[in-house]
Amino acid sequence: MKRVSVVVLCALVLTAMGCAKPPTDKVAAAEQAVSDAREAGGQAYMAEDYAKLEGMLANAKKEIADQDAKIALTRDYEKAEQLLVAVQTDATRVKAEAGKKKEEAKAAALQAQQAAQAAVKRTQELVAKAPVGKDRAAVESIKADAQGLNASLAEVQAAMDAGDYLSAQTKAKAIQDKAQAVAGEIQTALAKVAAGKGKKKGK
């Protein structure tokens, strides 16, 4: 009787071990969590942490594949499940922090955009005062540069509309630098004209 009980017990243990199944639901939940973190801007604003998330998810999937390759009675998905839980936990954190950083970047991008618009406006006002004389070709080149700034402003707005605030900041800063350079050229030309008029009066 005891022998039969032992055999039955062993059979039950082996059956239980053989019931281990891949944690497909947990994989789907972890994948969704990582996707949510990416949508929140994790890849752009929390690049290092997001990369770790993807690495952890990949490790969990590899662990599942390794267990799948084993004999059914020896499969154990506990390690994979722990990794998947960690992925979800970290993904939630990355999502929240990336969201905050994205909002900060949006505010900074808006400020940079406004500064770029003001710089372009000042430059255009100077262009209207640009002297036309022997340096007509140079003046026309300066005007073309000023017109190009308007097109660049449109690119900044497009980046803002797309939610690419880091790119918008970079583009806006480049516009400010270019506008300052163009304004400097015009001011130099105006100074030369003023100096020339002064010499004529002196004669």
C-alpha positions in Angstrom: 0.0 0.0 0.0 2.8 2.4 0.9 4.6 1.5 -2.3 1.5 2.4 -4.3 1.2 5.7 -2.4 4.8 6.6 -3.2 4.3 5.8 -6.9 1.1 7.9 -7.0 2.9 10.8 -5.2 5.8 10.7 -7.6 3.4 10.7 -10.5 1.6 13.7 -9.1 4.9 15.6 -8.7 6.0 14.8 -12.2 2.7 15.9 -13.5 2.9 19.1 -11.7 6.4 19.7 -13.0 5.2 18.9 -16.5 2.5 21.6 -16.2 4.9 24.5 -16.4 3.9 26.7 -19.2 5.5 29.7 -20.9 4.4 33.0 -19.2 2.9 34.3 -22.4 0.5 36.7 -20.6 3.4 38.2 -18.7 5.4 38.6 -21.9 2.5 40.5 -23.5 2.1 42.7 -20.5 5.9 43.5 -20.4 5.9 44.2 -24.1 3.0 46.6 -23.7 4.7 48.3 -20.7 7.9 48.8 -22.8 5.7 50.1 -25.7 4.0 52.6 -23.4 7.4 53.8 -22.1 8.5 54.4 -25.7 5.3 56.3 -26.6 5.9 58.5 -23.5 9.3 59.5 -24.9 11.5 57.0 -23.1 13.7 56.3 -26.1 14.4 60.0 -26.6 14.4 61.4 -23.1 15.5 58.3 -21.0 17.7 56.6 -23.6 19.9 54.6 -21.3 17.1 53.4 -19.0 15.0 52.5 -22.1 17.8 50.6 -23.6 18.1 48.6 -20.3 14.4 47.8 -20.5 14.7 46.4 -24.0 17.7 44.4 -22.8 15.8 42.9 -19.9 12.8 42.0 -22.1 15.2 40.3 -24.5 16.8 38.4 -21.7 13.4 37.2 -20.4 12.4 36.0 -23.9 15.8 34.2 -24.3 15.2 32.5 -20.9 11.8 31.4 -22.0 13.3 30.0 -25.3 16.0 28.2 -23.3 13.3 26.6 -21.1 11.2 25.7 -24.1 14.1 23.8 -25.5 14.3 21.6 -22.4 12.4 18.4 -21.7 8.9 19.3 -20.5 9.4 17.9 -17.0 12.5 20.0 -16.4 11.2 23.4 -17.6 11.1 26.2 -15.1 10.0 29.7 -16.1 10.4 31.3 -12.7 13.5 33.3 -13.7 11.8 34.5 -16.8 8.7 35.6 -14.8 10.9 37.6 -12.4 12.6 39.3 -15.3 9.2 40.2 -16.8 7.9 41.6 -13.6 11.1 43.7 -13.3 10.5 45.0 -16.9 7.0 46.1 -16.1 8.1 47.9 -12.9 11.0 49.7 -14.6 8.9 50.5 -17.6 6.3 52.3 -15.4 9.1 54.4 -13.9 10.7 55.2 -17.2 7.3 56.2 -18.6 6.6 58.6 -15.8 10.1 60.2 -15.8 10.2 60.4 -19.6 6.8 62.1 -19.6 8.1 64.8 -17.2 11.2 65.3 -19.2 9.2 65.6 -22.4 7.1 68.3 -20.9 10.2 70.2 -19.8 11.6 69.8 -23.3 8.4 71.1 -24.8 8.5 74.2 -22.7 12.2 74.8 -23.6 11.4 74.2 -27.3 8.6 76.7 -27.2 10.9 79.3 -25.6 13.6 78.6 -28.2 11.1 78.9 -31.0 9.9 82.3 -29.7 13.5 83.5 -29.4 14.2 82.3 -33.0 11.1 84.1 -34.3 12.1 87.3 -32.6 15.7 87.0 -34.0 14.3 86.5 -37.5 12.0 89.5 -37.2 14.9 91.7 -36.1 17.0 90.5 -39.0 14.2 91.2 -41.5 13.9 94.7 -40.2 17.6 95.2 -40.8 17.4 93.7 -44.2 14.9 96.4 -45.1 17.6 98.9 -44.3 20.3 97.1 -46.2 22.2 99.5 -48.5 22.1 98.9 -52.3 25.1 100.0 -54.2 28.2 98.5 -55.5 27.6 95.5 -53.2 24.2 94.6 -54.7 25.2 91.0 -55.1 26.2 90.7 -51.5 23.0 92.4 -50.3 20.9 90.0 -52.4 22.8 87.1 -50.9 22.0 88.5 -47.4 18.4 88.8 -48.3 18.3 85.3 -49.6 19.7 84.1 -46.3 17.1 86.1 -44.4 14.3 84.5 -46.5 15.8 81.1 -45.8 15.3 81.7 -42.1 11.6 81.8 -42.6 11.7 78.4 -44.1 13.7 77.2 -41.2 11.1 78.5 -38.8 8.5 76.3 -40.6 10.7 73.3 -39.9 10.8 74.2 -36.2 7.0 74.4 -36.1 6.8 71.0 -37.9 9.0 69.5 -35.3 6.9 71.0 -32.5 3.7 69.6 -34.1 5.3 66.1 -34.3 6.3 66.3 -30.7 10.0 66.2 -31.5 10.9 68.9 -29.0 14.6 68.1 -28.8 14.9 68.5 -32.6 12.8 71.7 -32.4 15.2 73.2 -29.9 18.2 72.3 -32.0 16.7 73.9 -35.1 15.6 77.0 -33.2 19.0 77.5 -31.8 20.6 77.2 -35.3 18.1 79.8 -36.6 19.1 82.2 -33.8 22.8 81.7 -34.6 22.2 82.2 -38.4 20.0 85.3 -37.8 22.7 86.9 -35.6 25.2 86.2 -38.4 23.0 87.7 -41.1 22.2 90.7 -38.8 26.0 91.2 -38.2 26.6 91.3 -42.0 23.9 93.9 -42.5 25.2 96.0 -39.6 28.7 95.9 -41.1 27.4 97.0 -44.5 25.4 99.8 -42.9 28.5 100.9 -40.9 30.6 101.0 -44.2 27.9 103.2 -45.8 27.8 105.5 -42.9 31.6 105.8 -42.9 31.6 106.5 -46.6 29.0 109.3 -46.2 31.1 110.8 -43.4 34.2 110.9 -45.6 32.2 112.6 -48.4 31.0 115.3 -46.0 34.5 115.8 -44.7 35.6 116.6 -48.2 
